Amino acid sequence: MGNFSTGKRLGANNTARYRQKARWCYIMMTPQIIGFLVFTIIPIVWAISRSWFFYNGIETYTRFIGWENFRLLTKDKQYWQSLLTTIEFAFMKLPIEYPLALTIAVLLNKKIRGIGFFRTVYYMPYIISVSIRALIFANLFTFFGFINTFFTETIPLMSEPIDWFGTKFNALCVLVLCDVWGTFGLNVLYFLGALQNVPSDIYEAAEIDGAGKLRQFFSMTLPMIAPTLQIMLMLSIVGTLGSGEIMLVLTNGAPGGQTFSVNAYIFSHYAPGMDQTGINIGYGCALSLVTALIMTAITIGYTKFSKRLNNVF
């Protein structure tokens, strides 16, 4: 009977301590939860609710127009062009960013002197804000900027300067270089973490069997890091499709609005305070809702078709 009473008291004490820890966890999470509700959930609900209204920022002019904003979407050629540009930007960026990040990660994974320094150097561009990165590249690639001066005067590989922002392809190349420079350092760290979790004994077994370094990389290393690669690709696809700030600062849609991503187009044309009068913010909300649904569908489709990466090895 005494043992039963003692056990009951111990169980009650453990339950009380668990509840106390849980309360402290919720208290510590409260600022983040409030911030998520105030700065994420409420704006999303507000934007969705305005999608069926004509709204120009003045409440007295606000009126319900039903599906008219969505019907206008079918005639908005610039929106669909910006969506296509966003997809082109993703297809241009990802094949460069990931092989480059993986190559550097493989090199840094070896025991070389000063490896901590190199890891820091590659990661540093990521901590610079997107706007600052875009301003740096905007100055580098102006008509009389460093790049043109270097290749026409210092190393005369070009007979005349290139107008980097004069054609869509050239401007997209600059955007890709800028975005890759800013984000590949984070991917290097992800790849490093994945590579360091690969057991060393499988390489020893492969060497005994006569497998060379190249065969080990493609037959063992890549399959072992495939689950990490799946998540990294999903995050990169979502981030690239949702990019907008870099386009606004670096090219502002040049030439002629051809390099606007879909988010940059919506923000520059329908966000309040963008020096425009008479804009229908409700239409911009409708564009945002449709864009969110498209990107959700792309993400779900990628997740579905990339499940096999979890079972490669």
C-alpha positions in Angstrom: 0.0 0.0 0.0 2.9 2.3 0.9 4.6 1.6 -2.5 1.4 2.4 -4.3 1.0 5.7 -2.5 4.6 6.7 -3.2 4.3 5.8 -6.9 1.1 7.8 -7.1 2.8 10.8 -5.6 5.8 10.5 -8.0 3.4 10.2 -10.9 1.5 13.3 -9.8 4.8 15.2 -9.4 6.0 14.2 -12.8 2.7 15.3 -14.4 2.9 18.7 -12.6 6.5 19.2 -13.7 5.5 18.3 -17.3 2.6 20.8 -17.3 4.8 23.5 -15.8 7.4 23.0 -18.6 4.6 23.0 -21.2 3.3 26.3 -19.9 6.8 27.8 -20.0 7.2 26.6 -23.6 3.9 28.2 -24.6 4.8 31.4 -22.8 8.2 31.6 -24.7 6.5 30.8 -28.0 3.8 33.5 -27.4 5.6 36.4 -29.2 6.3 34.2 -32.3 2.7 33.0 -32.3 1.4 36.6 -32.0 3.7 37.8 -34.7 2.7 34.9 -37.0 -1.0 35.8 -36.5 -0.6 39.6 -36.8 1.9 39.7 -39.7 1.1 36.5 -41.7 -2.4 35.1 -41.1 -4.3 38.4 -40.7 -2.8 40.0 -43.9 -3.5 36.8 -45.9 -7.1 36.7 -44.8 -7.5 40.4 -45.5 -6.0 40.0 -49.0 -8.2 37.1 -49.8 -11.3 38.9 -48.6 -10.4 41.9 -50.9 -10.1 39.7 -54.0 -13.8 40.1 -54.7 -13.9 43.9 -54.2 -12.9 47.0 -56.1 -10.6 48.6 -53.5 -8.3 51.6 -54.1 -7.4 52.3 -50.5 -10.4 54.5 -49.8 -13.1 52.6 -47.9 -16.0 54.8 -49.2 -15.2 53.8 -52.8 -15.0 50.1 -51.9 -17.6 48.0 -53.6 -18.3 44.3 -54.1 -17.7 43.2 -57.8 -17.8 39.4 -57.4 -15.6 37.5 -59.9 -14.8 40.6 -62.0 -11.2 40.7 -60.8 -10.7 37.1 -61.8 -12.3 37.7 -65.2 -9.9 40.6 -65.8 -7.0 38.2 -65.0 -7.7 36.2 -68.2 -7.0 39.4 -70.2 -3.9 40.5 -68.3 -1.1 39.5 -70.7 1.6 41.1 -68.6 0.7 39.0 -65.6 1.0 35.8 -67.6 4.2 37.0 -69.2 5.7 37.7 -65.7 4.7 34.2 -64.6 6.5 32.8 -67.6 9.5 34.9 -66.8 9.5 33.6 -63.2 9.6 30.0 -64.4 12.3 30.9 -66.9 14.3 32.5 -64.1 13.9 29.3 -62.0 15.0 27.0 -64.9 18.1 29.2 -65.5 19.1 29.5 -61.9 18.7 26.0 -60.4 21.0 24.1 -62.9 23.8 26.5 -62.0 23.3 26.9 -58.3 23.1 23.3 -57.2 26.0 21.7 -59.2 28.1 24.7 -58.1 27.1 24.4 -54.4 27.6 20.6 -54.5 31.1 20.9 -56.1 32.2 23.4 -53.5 30.8 21.4 -50.7 32.6 18.2 -51.9 35.9 20.2 -51.9 35.3 21.8 -48.5 34.4 18.3 -47.1 38.0 17.3 -47.5 40.6 18.0 -44.8 42.2 21.2 -46.1 43.9 24.0 -44.3 41.7 27.0 -43.5 38.4 25.2 -44.2 36.6 27.4 -41.6 37.7 30.5 -43.5 36.4 29.2 -46.8 33.0 28.2 -45.3 32.6 31.7 -43.9 33.5 33.4 -47.2 31.0 31.3 -49.1 28.3 32.0 -46.6 28.8 35.7 -46.2 26.8 36.8 -49.3 23.8 35.1 -47.9 23.7 37.4 -44.8 23.7 40.5 -47.1 20.2 41.8 -47.7 18.7 41.1 -51.2 18.5 44.9 -51.9 22.2 45.4 -51.2 23.1 42.4 -53.4 20.9 43.8 -56.2 22.5 47.3 -55.9 26.0 45.8 -56.0 25.2 44.0 -59.3 23.3 46.9 -60.7 26.5 49.0 -60.3 28.7 46.2 -61.6 26.7 45.7 -64.8 25.8 49.2 -65.8 26.9 50.3 -69.3 29.9 52.1 -67.9 30.3 49.8 -64.9 33.2 47.6 -63.7 32.3 44.5 -65.8 32.2 46.4 -69.1 35.3 48.5 -68.3 37.2 45.4 -67.2 36.5 43.4 -70.4 36.9 46.3 -72.8 39.9 48.1 -71.3 41.7 46.1 -68.7 41.4 42.8 -70.5 40.1 43.7 -74.0 38.1 40.7 -74.7 35.1 42.8 -76.0 35.3 45.5 -78.6 32.5 47.5 -77.1 30.5 47.5 -73.9 27.4 45.3 -73.5 24.0 46.7 -72.6 23.3 44.1 -69.9 19.8 45.5 -69.3 19.0 46.1 -72.9 17.6 42.6 -73.7 15.6 40.2 -71.6 18.2 37.4 -71.9 21.1 39.5 -70.7 19.1 41.0 -67.9 18.0 37.5 -66.7 21.6 36.4 -66.8 22.6 39.2 -64.5 19.6 38.4 -62.2 20.7 34.7 -62.1 24.3 35.6 -61.3 23.2 37.9 -58.5 20.8 35.4 -57.0 23.2 32.5 -57.2 25.9 34.5 -55.6 23.6 35.4 -52.7 22.1 32.0 -52.0 24.5 29.2 -53.0 26.5 29.6 -49.8 23.5 28.4 -47.8 23.2 25.4 -50.1 26.9 24.7 -49.6 26.3 24.4 -45.8 23.3 22.1 -46.4 25.3 19.8 -48.7 28.2 19.8 -46.2 25.9 18.6 -43.5 24.6 15.9 -45.7 28.0 14.8 -46.9 29.4 14.6 -43.3 26.5 12.3 -42.4 27.6 9.7 -45.0 29.3 6.8 -43.2 32.9 6.5 -44.1 32.9 2.7 -44.0 30.9 2.5 -47.2 33.8 4.3 -49.0 36.3 1.9 -47.5 34.2 -1.0 -48.7 33.9 0.5 -52.2 37.7 1.0 -52.4 38.2 -2.6 -51.5 35.8 -3.6 -54.3 37.9 -1.4 -56.7 35.4 1.5 -57.2 37.1 4.7 -58.2 36.3 8.2 -56.8 33.9 9.1 -59.6 32.0 5.8 -59.3 31.8 6.3 -55.5 30.4 9.8 -55.9 27.6 8.9 -58.4 26.8 5.4 -57.0 27.1 6.1 -53.3 27.4 9.8 -52.3 24.5 11.1 -54.4 22.1 8.4 -53.4 23.0 8.9 -49.7 22.3 12.7 -49.9 19.2 12.4 -52.1 16.7 13.0 -49.3 18.5 16.2 -48.3 18.6 17.2 -52.0 14.8 16.7 -52.3 14.1 19.2 -49.4 16.7 21.7 -50.7 15.2 21.7 -54.2 11.7 22.2 -52.8 12.9 25.2 -50.7 14.8 26.6 -53.7 11.9 26.2 -56.1 9.5 27.9 -53.7 12.0 30.7 -52.9 12.8 31.3 -56.6 9.1 31.3 -57.7 8.4 33.8 -54.9 11.3 36.1 -55.7 10.4 39.7 -56.4 12.7 42.1 -54.5 15.7 41.4 -56.5 13.9 42.2 -59.8 12.5 45.4 -58.4 15.9 46.7 -57.3 18.2 45.3 -59.9 16.3 45.7 -63.2 12.9 47.2 -62.2 11.5 45.1 -65.0 13.9 46.3 -67.7 13.7 46.1 -70.6 10.1 47.2 -70.8 8.8 45.1 -68.0 10.1 41.9 -69.5 12.1 40.8 -66.4 9.3 41.3 -63.8 8.7 38.2 -61.8 5.1 37.6 -60.9 5.5 38.9 -57.4 7.5 41.9 -58.6 4.8 42.7 -61.2 2.0 42.5 -58.6 3.9 44.6 -56.1 5.0 47.3 -58.5 1.6 47.7 -60.1 -0.9 47.1 -57.3 0.7 47.7 -54.0 -0.4 50.9 -52.1 2.1 53.7 -52.1 3.8 52.9 -55.4 3.1 56.4 -56.8 0.1 55.3 -58.8 -3.4 56.7 -58.6 -6.7 54.9 -59.2 -5.2 51.4 -58.9 -7.5 48.6 -57.9 -5.7 47.0 -55.0 -8.5 44.3 -54.9 -7.3 43.2 -58.4 -3.8 42.9 -57.0 -5.2 40.7 -54.2 -6.9 38.5 -56.7 -3.6 38.2 -58.6 -1.8 37.2 -55.4 -4.4 34.6 -54.6 -4.2 33.0 -58.0 -0.4 33.1 -57.8 -0.4 31.4 -54.4 -2.6 28.6 -55.8 -0.4 28.1 -58.8 2.8 27.9 -56.6 1.0 25.6 -54.2 0.1 23.3 -57.1 3.7 23.4 -58.3 5.0 22.5 -54.9 2.6 19.7 -54.4 3.4 18.3 -57.9 7.2 18.5 -57.1 6.7 16.8 -53.7 4.7 14.0 -55.4 7.1 13.3 -58.2 10.2 13.6 -56.0 9.3 11.0 -53.4 11.5 8.5 -55.1 14.5 10.5 -53.9 13.8 9.2 -50.4 14.2 5.6 -51.6 17.3 5.9 -53.9 19.7 4.3 -51.5 
